[in-house]
Amino acid sequence: MRRFFSRPGIFNSDMALLKNTQIRETEQLEFRVEAFNIFNHAQFNNPSGDINNTGTGGLGYVTSSSRRRIMQIALKFC
C-alpha cells in the first residue's frame, strides 16, 4: 500500500565553535562548543497512518516531535 501522507519539512541548523591553545611545542588544548538545532525549530514526526483510530491522534494527525536544541562543551588535550 502506498503512503499518501508526507512528513513536514526539516529545518535543522548546527553550529560549532572551537579554540586551540598551544601549551608546548607538541601539546595543545582544544576548547569546543557545539549546538545542534541552534534555532530550536520544531521538527515534527510523521503523521499517523492508522485508519482505524478515529479519535484524537488518529489518521493524519502529528502527535510527536523530535528532539529540541542540544548543546555540548568539550575540552581535549592533545
MOWOTA-V613303 format. One record per backbone hydrogen bond with DSSP energy under -0.5 kcal/mol. CO is the residue of the C=O (numbers start at 1). NH is the residue of the N-H. If there is no record, write none. Layout:
co->CO nh->NH
co->CO nh->NH
This chain:
co->13 nh->38
co->15 nh->35
co->17 nh->33
co->19 nh->31
co->21 nh->29
co->27 nh->23
co->27 nh->24
co->28 nh->78
co->29 nh->21
co->29 nh->31
co->30 nh->76
co->31 nh->19
co->32 nh->74
co->33 nh->17
co->34 nh->72
co->35 nh->15
co->36 nh->70
co->37 nh->40
co->42 nh->44
co->43 nh->66
co->48 nh->60
co->49 nh->51
co->50 nh->53
co->52 nh->54
co->53 nh->59
co->55 nh->58
co->58 nh->61
co->61 nh->48
co->61 nh->63
co->64 nh->45
co->70 nh->36
co->72 nh->34
co->74 nh->32
co->76 nh->30
co->76 nh->78
